[in-house]
Amino acid sequence: MESQNIPDYIRQLLQPGSYDHPVDKVELIQTHISYVLVAGDYVYKFKKPVDFGFLNFTTLDQREFYCQQELILNRRLCPEIYLDKISVGASNGNYSLNGEGEIVEYGIKMARMPEEMMMGKVLAAGGLKKKHLDDIVKTLVPFYDSAEGHDEIRAFGLSKSVAINVVENFDQTESFVDGPALSREQFERIKTYAIKVLDDQERFTKRIENERIRDCHGDLYSANICLAEKVYIFDCIEFNDRFRYSDVAGDIGFLAMDLDYHGLDELASYFVDQYVAVSNDCGLLDLIDFYKCYRAYVRGKINLFTAGDPGLEKQTAQACTEQAQKYFKLAERYAREDG
């Protein structure tokens, strides 16, 4: 358990006897927006009642709505993992899954994937191979080909639309400048580079004309990929359409950045080259560094937000701060190389 500052219903669901299936122990994993309970053969995910501007889970109705969205959207890539929406009932001071009494929370029930094949663990063990990346590409190309790309979605590919997300990151992190993770020089260099690219509207218009703006995944990196008997790409963005309606280069750039972050620059280049070859999307290369920079900055921002959660232990918060620092350095690297 990462913290004692958790809701009562989570505290009760940490007891193995709270489930209608065999559970030896329950593990709690926290992110800046979720409580995740690993229990036996299943995983239960609940949304924290937080408002970061770009997402708002503060009311029960909102959390129920976004749980339903999470099911619908993630079943596009792994329907066998996303099983059902669940509720937490409260009666006489006790909490139960799908139980009687007042509904105090909603969540998602998922099939548990093999932990040893989670991409993050494969990376940490030095076991990532080109074959794994080939399999990811084979999964993604048909996904993007079939993903929605109507006029409303295409509008999110305009430079002015992309700028909303990019500039928001700078606005939301300005108070962290000159702190332990982000220097003023880094902030200004990355921001100047991003604005320069965004000013070149034609680069973005070409991507729209080539029909590369789709209803994407939005959070495509190793933490959300399982390299099991088939590739499972899970946990897409459900809470804000504008983070998911994007150039496919935004997704591909995210995973490529993640590989760079882990010191696997050669495999990152291989992944991008393979995607371009299989998808015949050569135009992606014109904006890939921009999106890698954007994604590195987003990860830095999220780690800063997580580090600031008063519910986290100091050691975890410090680790998040150090990760944020590394991500901002990577974003600066892209800005230097492409700028």
C-alpha positions as CSV (number, residue, x, y, z in Angstrom):
1,M,0.0,0.0,0.0
2,E,1.4,3.4,-1.0
3,S,-0.5,5.4,1.6
4,Q,-2.8,5.4,4.5
5,N,-4.8,8.3,3.0
6,I,-7.2,6.2,1.0
7,P,-11.0,6.1,0.9
8,D,-12.8,3.7,3.3
9,Y,-14.2,1.7,0.4
10,I,-10.7,1.1,-1.0
11,R,-9.5,0.1,2.5
12,Q,-12.2,-2.5,2.7
13,L,-11.6,-3.8,-0.8
14,L,-8.0,-4.4,0.3
15,Q,-9.3,-7.3,2.3
16,P,-9.2,-10.6,0.2
17,G,-12.6,-11.6,1.6
18,S,-14.3,-8.7,-0.3
19,Y,-14.4,-10.7,-3.5
20,D,-16.6,-13.5,-4.9
21,H,-13.6,-15.3,-6.4
22,P,-10.3,-16.7,-4.9
23,V,-8.0,-13.9,-3.7
24,D,-4.9,-14.6,-1.6
25,K,-3.9,-10.9,-1.3
26,V,-4.8,-7.6,-2.8
27,E,-2.3,-5.1,-4.1
28,L,-3.0,-1.4,-4.4
29,I,-1.4,0.7,-7.1
30,Q,-2.0,4.4,-7.3
31,T,-1.7,6.8,-10.1
32,H,-2.5,10.5,-10.1
33,I,-6.1,9.7,-11.2
34,S,-6.8,6.1,-10.2
35,Y,-6.8,3.4,-7.5
36,V,-6.0,0.0,-9.0
37,L,-6.6,-3.1,-7.0
38,V,-5.0,-6.3,-8.2
39,A,-7.0,-9.2,-6.8
40,G,-6.6,-12.8,-7.9
41,D,-7.3,-13.2,-11.6
42,Y,-8.9,-9.8,-11.9
43,V,-8.0,-6.1,-11.6
44,Y,-10.4,-3.4,-10.3
45,K,-9.9,0.2,-11.3
46,F,-11.5,3.2,-9.6
47,K,-11.2,6.9,-10.5
48,K,-10.1,9.4,-7.9
49,P,-12.4,12.4,-7.5
50,V,-9.9,14.9,-8.9
51,D,-10.1,17.9,-11.3
52,F,-6.9,18.7,-13.2
53,G,-8.7,20.9,-15.8
54,F,-8.0,18.5,-18.6
55,L,-10.1,15.9,-16.7
56,N,-12.8,16.2,-14.1
57,F,-13.8,13.1,-12.0
58,T,-15.2,15.1,-9.1
59,T,-18.8,13.8,-9.2
60,L,-20.1,10.3,-9.0
61,D,-22.0,10.8,-12.2
62,Q,-18.9,11.9,-14.0
63,R,-17.0,8.9,-12.8
64,E,-19.7,6.5,-13.9
65,F,-19.8,8.1,-17.3
66,Y,-16.1,7.8,-17.8
67,C,-16.1,4.2,-16.6
68,Q,-18.5,3.4,-19.4
69,Q,-16.4,5.3,-21.9
70,E,-13.3,3.4,-20.7
71,L,-15.0,0.1,-21.4
72,I,-16.2,1.1,-24.9
73,L,-13.0,2.7,-26.1
74,N,-10.6,0.0,-24.7
75,R,-12.6,-2.8,-26.1
76,R,-11.5,-1.6,-29.6
77,L,-8.0,-3.1,-28.9
78,C,-8.6,-5.7,-26.2
79,P,-12.2,-6.6,-25.6
80,E,-11.3,-9.8,-23.7
81,I,-9.6,-7.7,-21.0
82,Y,-12.3,-5.1,-20.3
83,L,-15.0,-7.1,-18.7
84,D,-17.6,-4.9,-17.0
85,K,-18.6,-1.8,-15.2
86,I,-18.9,-2.4,-11.5
87,S,-20.4,-0.5,-8.5
88,V,-19.5,-0.2,-4.8
89,G,-22.5,-0.4,-2.5
90,A,-22.5,1.0,1.1
91,S,-24.8,-0.5,3.7
92,N,-24.5,-0.2,7.5
93,G,-20.9,1.0,7.3
94,N,-19.8,-1.8,5.0
95,Y,-18.8,-1.7,1.4
96,S,-19.3,-4.4,-1.3
97,L,-18.8,-4.8,-5.0
98,N,-22.1,-4.7,-6.8
99,G,-23.8,-5.0,-3.4
100,E,-26.9,-3.6,-1.8
101,G,-27.3,-0.1,-0.4
102,E,-26.3,3.3,-1.7
103,I,-23.9,3.3,-4.6
104,V,-20.9,5.3,-3.5
105,E,-18.5,4.5,-6.4
106,Y,-18.2,3.0,-9.9
107,G,-15.2,1.1,-11.4
108,I,-14.0,-1.2,-14.1
109,K,-13.4,-4.9,-13.8
110,M,-10.6,-6.2,-16.0
111,A,-9.0,-9.6,-16.6
112,R,-5.5,-9.7,-15.1
113,M,-2.8,-9.9,-17.7
114,P,0.5,-11.8,-17.1
115,E,2.7,-9.4,-15.1
116,E,5.9,-10.8,-16.3
117,M,4.9,-9.9,-19.9
118,M,4.0,-6.3,-19.1
119,M,6.2,-4.2,-21.5
120,G,7.6,-2.2,-18.6
121,K,9.0,-5.4,-17.0
122,V,10.2,-6.7,-20.3
123,L,12.1,-3.5,-20.8
124,A,13.5,-3.5,-17.3
125,A,14.8,-7.1,-17.8
126,G,16.5,-6.1,-21.1
127,G,14.2,-8.5,-22.9
128,L,12.6,-6.3,-25.5
129,K,13.2,-7.6,-29.1
130,K,12.4,-6.3,-32.5
131,K,9.8,-9.1,-32.8
132,H,7.9,-7.5,-30.0
133,L,7.9,-4.1,-31.9
134,D,6.8,-5.9,-35.1
135,D,3.8,-7.4,-33.2
136,I,2.9,-3.9,-31.9
137,V,3.1,-2.5,-35.4
138,K,0.9,-5.3,-36.7
139,T,-1.7,-4.5,-34.0
140,L,-1.6,-0.7,-34.5
141,V,-1.8,-0.4,-38.3
142,P,-5.2,-2.0,-38.7
143,F,-6.4,-0.3,-35.6
144,Y,-5.7,3.2,-37.1
145,D,-7.0,2.2,-40.5
146,S,-10.4,1.3,-38.9
147,A,-10.5,4.1,-36.3
148,E,-12.9,6.9,-36.8
149,G,-11.6,9.9,-38.8
150,H,-14.7,12.1,-39.5
151,D,-14.7,15.9,-40.0
152,E,-14.9,16.6,-36.2
153,I,-11.9,14.4,-35.5
154,R,-9.9,15.8,-38.5
155,A,-10.3,19.3,-37.1
156,F,-8.1,18.2,-34.1
157,G,-5.2,17.9,-36.5
158,L,-5.1,21.6,-37.3
159,S,-2.1,23.4,-35.8
160,K,-4.4,25.7,-33.8
161,S,-6.1,22.6,-32.3
162,V,-2.8,20.8,-31.5
163,A,-1.6,24.1,-29.9
164,I,-4.4,23.9,-27.3
165,N,-2.9,20.8,-25.8
166,V,0.7,21.9,-26.2
167,V,0.3,25.4,-24.7
168,E,-1.9,24.0,-21.9
169,N,1.1,21.9,-20.8
170,F,3.3,25.0,-20.5
171,D,0.5,26.9,-18.6
172,Q,0.1,24.0,-16.2
173,T,3.8,23.6,-15.5
174,E,4.9,27.2,-15.3
175,S,4.5,27.2,-11.5
176,F,7.1,24.3,-11.4
177,V,9.7,26.2,-13.3
178,D,13.0,26.8,-11.4
179,G,12.0,23.8,-9.2
180,P,14.0,20.6,-8.9
181,A,12.7,19.1,-12.1
182,L,12.4,21.9,-14.6
183,S,14.7,24.8,-15.2
184,R,13.7,28.2,-16.7
185,E,16.1,27.6,-19.6
186,Q,14.6,24.2,-20.4
187,F,11.1,25.6,-20.2
188,E,11.8,28.4,-22.6
189,R,13.8,26.3,-25.0
190,I,11.1,23.6,-25.3
191,K,8.3,26.2,-25.5
192,T,10.1,28.2,-28.2
193,Y,10.6,25.1,-30.3
194,A,7.0,23.9,-30.0
195,I,5.6,27.3,-31.0
196,K,7.9,27.4,-34.0
197,V,6.6,24.1,-35.2
198,L,3.0,25.0,-34.6
199,D,3.4,28.2,-36.6
200,D,4.2,26.0,-39.7
201,Q,0.5,25.3,-40.4
202,E,1.1,23.5,-43.6
203,R,2.9,20.6,-41.9
204,F,-0.3,19.9,-40.0
205,T,-2.6,20.4,-42.9
206,K,-0.8,17.8,-45.0
207,R,-1.5,15.2,-42.3
208,I,-5.2,16.0,-42.4
209,E,-5.2,15.7,-46.2
210,N,-3.5,12.3,-45.9
211,E,-6.2,11.2,-43.5
212,R,-3.8,10.6,-40.6
213,I,-6.0,12.2,-37.9
214,R,-7.9,9.5,-36.1
215,D,-9.6,8.5,-32.9
216,C,-6.4,7.2,-31.5
217,H,-5.3,5.6,-28.2
218,G,-3.8,8.7,-26.6
219,D,-1.6,7.1,-24.0
220,L,0.5,4.6,-26.0
221,Y,3.6,3.7,-24.1
222,S,5.1,0.7,-22.3
223,A,3.0,1.0,-19.1
224,N,-0.1,0.3,-21.2
225,I,1.1,-2.6,-23.3
226,C,1.3,-6.3,-22.5
227,L,3.4,-8.6,-24.7
228,A,1.5,-11.8,-24.0
229,E,0.4,-14.5,-26.5
230,K,-1.0,-11.5,-28.3
231,V,-0.3,-7.8,-27.9
232,Y,-2.7,-6.1,-25.5
233,I,-2.7,-2.3,-25.8
234,F,-4.9,-1.1,-23.0
235,D,-5.8,2.0,-20.8
236,C,-6.5,4.5,-23.6
237,I,-7.5,8.1,-22.9
238,E,-11.3,8.1,-22.1
239,F,-11.6,11.4,-20.1
240,N,-10.9,13.9,-22.8
241,D,-11.6,13.4,-26.5
242,R,-9.0,16.1,-27.6
243,F,-6.2,13.9,-26.2
244,R,-7.3,11.0,-28.3
245,Y,-8.4,12.7,-31.5
246,S,-5.0,13.3,-33.0
247,D,-2.4,12.6,-35.6
248,V,-1.4,8.9,-35.4
249,A,2.1,10.4,-35.1
250,G,1.2,11.4,-31.6
251,D,0.7,7.8,-30.6
252,I,3.7,6.5,-32.5
253,G,5.8,9.3,-31.1
254,F,4.8,8.5,-27.6
255,L,6.0,4.9,-27.7
256,A,9.2,5.9,-29.6
257,M,9.9,8.5,-26.9
258,D,9.3,5.9,-24.2
259,L,11.9,3.7,-25.8
260,D,14.3,6.6,-25.9
261,Y,13.6,7.3,-22.2
262,H,14.7,3.8,-21.5
263,G,17.9,4.3,-23.4
264,L,16.8,2.2,-26.4
265,D,17.3,4.7,-29.2
266,E,18.0,2.1,-31.8
267,L,14.8,0.2,-31.1
268,A,12.9,3.5,-31.1
269,S,14.1,4.2,-34.6
270,Y,13.4,0.7,-35.6
271,F,9.8,0.9,-34.3
272,V,9.2,4.2,-36.2
273,D,10.7,2.9,-39.4
274,Q,8.7,-0.3,-39.2
275,Y,5.5,1.5,-38.6
276,V,6.1,3.8,-41.6
277,A,6.9,0.9,-43.8
278,V,3.9,-1.2,-42.9
279,S,1.4,1.7,-42.8
280,N,3.0,3.5,-45.9
281,D,2.8,6.7,-43.8
282,C,6.1,8.4,-44.8
283,G,4.6,11.8,-43.8
284,L,4.7,10.8,-40.2
285,L,8.5,11.5,-40.2
286,D,7.9,15.2,-40.7
287,L,6.3,15.6,-37.2
288,I,7.6,12.6,-35.2
289,D,10.2,14.6,-33.3
290,F,7.6,17.3,-32.4
291,Y,5.3,14.7,-31.0
292,K,8.1,12.9,-29.2
293,C,8.9,16.3,-27.5
294,Y,5.3,16.9,-26.7
295,R,4.9,13.4,-25.2
296,A,8.0,13.7,-23.1
297,Y,6.8,17.0,-21.7
298,V,3.4,15.4,-20.9
299,R,5.0,12.6,-18.9
300,G,7.1,15.1,-17.1
301,K,4.0,17.1,-16.2
302,I,2.2,14.0,-15.0
303,N,5.1,13.0,-12.8
304,L,5.1,16.5,-11.3
305,F,1.4,16.3,-10.6
306,T,1.8,12.8,-9.0
307,A,4.7,14.0,-6.9
308,G,2.5,16.8,-5.5
309,D,-0.3,14.3,-4.3
310,P,-0.4,14.7,-0.5
311,G,-1.5,11.0,-0.3
312,L,1.8,9.7,-1.6
313,E,4.7,8.6,0.6
314,K,7.8,10.9,0.4
315,Q,9.9,8.3,-1.2
316,T,7.4,7.8,-4.1
317,A,7.0,11.5,-4.5
318,Q,10.8,11.9,-4.8
319,A,11.0,9.1,-7.4
320,C,8.3,10.9,-9.4
321,T,10.2,14.2,-9.2
322,E,13.3,12.5,-10.5
323,Q,11.4,10.9,-13.4
324,A,9.9,14.3,-14.3
325,Q,13.4,15.7,-14.4
326,K,14.5,13.0,-16.8
327,Y,11.5,13.5,-19.1
328,F,12.0,17.2,-19.3
329,K,15.7,16.6,-20.2
330,L,14.5,14.3,-23.0
331,A,12.0,16.9,-24.2
332,E,14.8,19.4,-24.3
333,R,16.9,17.0,-26.3
334,Y,14.2,16.7,-29.0
335,A,13.8,20.4,-29.1
336,R,17.6,20.9,-29.7
337,E,17.9,18.1,-32.3
338,D,14.8,19.1,-34.3
339,G,15.1,22.9,-33.7
